[in-house]
Amino acid sequence: MQRRNLKQAFVGEGDPNQEGLAVEQEGQEDVAFRVVDGSLSVVVPAGTPEEALFGAQTFTRAELLLENGLRVTLGIHADTVGAQIDVSSGTKATEEVADLYTADPPTPGGA
């Protein structure tokens, strides 16, 4: 994990070398994590060519395992503002979302 004070990245902002340590902890930080495992899936209209997948998606889902062991799951709908973000321990993948590739098809009559 790496932290970077965003205020220090811009010239003219508070500088602890000039203004003392009081300005060092002000503002926001950019915290970057290394992703050690994960997956990304998109929902697109049937038959969408591979080169158009990221322009045609109606839903995007990512599940990322971070270097600190946390599992972050993101869900983004194309027609909304914002995203759903869930964080859990990284011991196993999220169970609530069915795996569309290996899920058994429903049996007729619900049996």
Contacts in CASP RR format, 6 or more apart in sequence:
PFRMAT RR
TARGET T0000
AUTHOR 0000-0000-0000
METHOD contacts of the structure
MODEL  1
MQRRNLKQAFVGEGDPNQEGLAVEQEGQEDVAFRVVDGSLSVVVPAGTPE
EALFGAQTFTRAELLLENGLRVTLGIHADTVGAQIDVSSGTKATEEVADL
YTADPPTPGGA
1 31 0 8 1.000
1 32 0 8 1.000
1 33 0 8 1.000
1 34 0 8 1.000
1 67 0 8 1.000
1 68 0 8 1.000
2 31 0 8 1.000
2 32 0 8 1.000
3 29 0 8 1.000
3 30 0 8 1.000
3 31 0 8 1.000
3 32 0 8 1.000
4 29 0 8 1.000
4 30 0 8 1.000
4 32 0 8 1.000
5 24 0 8 1.000
5 25 0 8 1.000
5 27 0 8 1.000
5 28 0 8 1.000
5 29 0 8 1.000
6 27 0 8 1.000
6 28 0 8 1.000
6 29 0 8 1.000
6 30 0 8 1.000
7 13 0 8 1.000
7 14 0 8 1.000
7 23 0 8 1.000
7 26 0 8 1.000
7 27 0 8 1.000
7 28 0 8 1.000
8 14 0 8 1.000
8 15 0 8 1.000
8 24 0 8 1.000
14 23 0 8 1.000
14 26 0 8 1.000
15 23 0 8 1.000
16 23 0 8 1.000
16 24 0 8 1.000
33 66 0 8 1.000
33 67 0 8 1.000
33 68 0 8 1.000
34 66 0 8 1.000
34 67 0 8 1.000
35 64 0 8 1.000
35 65 0 8 1.000
35 66 0 8 1.000
35 67 0 8 1.000
36 65 0 8 1.000
36 66 0 8 1.000
36 67 0 8 1.000
36 69 0 8 1.000
37 64 0 8 1.000
37 65 0 8 1.000
38 62 0 8 1.000
38 63 0 8 1.000
38 64 0 8 1.000
38 65 0 8 1.000
39 62 0 8 1.000
39 63 0 8 1.000
40 60 0 8 1.000
40 61 0 8 1.000
40 62 0 8 1.000
41 60 0 8 1.000
41 61 0 8 1.000
41 62 0 8 1.000
41 100 0 8 1.000
42 53 0 8 1.000
42 54 0 8 1.000
42 57 0 8 1.000
42 59 0 8 1.000
42 60 0 8 1.000
42 61 0 8 1.000
43 57 0 8 1.000
43 58 0 8 1.000
43 59 0 8 1.000
43 60 0 8 1.000
44 52 0 8 1.000
44 53 0 8 1.000
44 56 0 8 1.000
44 57 0 8 1.000
44 58 0 8 1.000
45 56 0 8 1.000
45 58 0 8 1.000
48 56 0 8 1.000
57 78 0 8 1.000
58 77 0 8 1.000
58 78 0 8 1.000
58 79 0 8 1.000
59 75 0 8 1.000
59 76 0 8 1.000
59 77 0 8 1.000
59 78 0 8 1.000
60 74 0 8 1.000
60 75 0 8 1.000
60 76 0 8 1.000
60 78 0 8 1.000
61 73 0 8 1.000
61 74 0 8 1.000
61 75 0 8 1.000
61 76 0 8 1.000
61 97 0 8 1.000
62 72 0 8 1.000
62 73 0 8 1.000
62 74 0 8 1.000
62 75 0 8 1.000
63 71 0 8 1.000
63 72 0 8 1.000
63 73 0 8 1.000
63 74 0 8 1.000
63 93 0 8 1.000
63 94 0 8 1.000
64 71 0 8 1.000
64 72 0 8 1.000
64 73 0 8 1.000
64 74 0 8 1.000
65 71 0 8 1.000
65 90 0 8 1.000
66 72 0 8 1.000
69 89 0 8 1.000
69 90 0 8 1.000
70 87 0 8 1.000
70 88 0 8 1.000
70 89 0 8 1.000
70 90 0 8 1.000
71 87 0 8 1.000
71 88 0 8 1.000
71 89 0 8 1.000
71 90 0 8 1.000
71 91 0 8 1.000
71 93 0 8 1.000
71 94 0 8 1.000
72 85 0 8 1.000
72 86 0 8 1.000
72 87 0 8 1.000
73 85 0 8 1.000
73 86 0 8 1.000
73 87 0 8 1.000
73 88 0 8 1.000
73 94 0 8 1.000
73 97 0 8 1.000
74 83 0 8 1.000
74 84 0 8 1.000
74 85 0 8 1.000
75 83 0 8 1.000
75 84 0 8 1.000
75 85 0 8 1.000
76 82 0 8 1.000
76 83 0 8 1.000
76 84 0 8 1.000
86 94 0 8 1.000
88 94 0 8 1.000
END
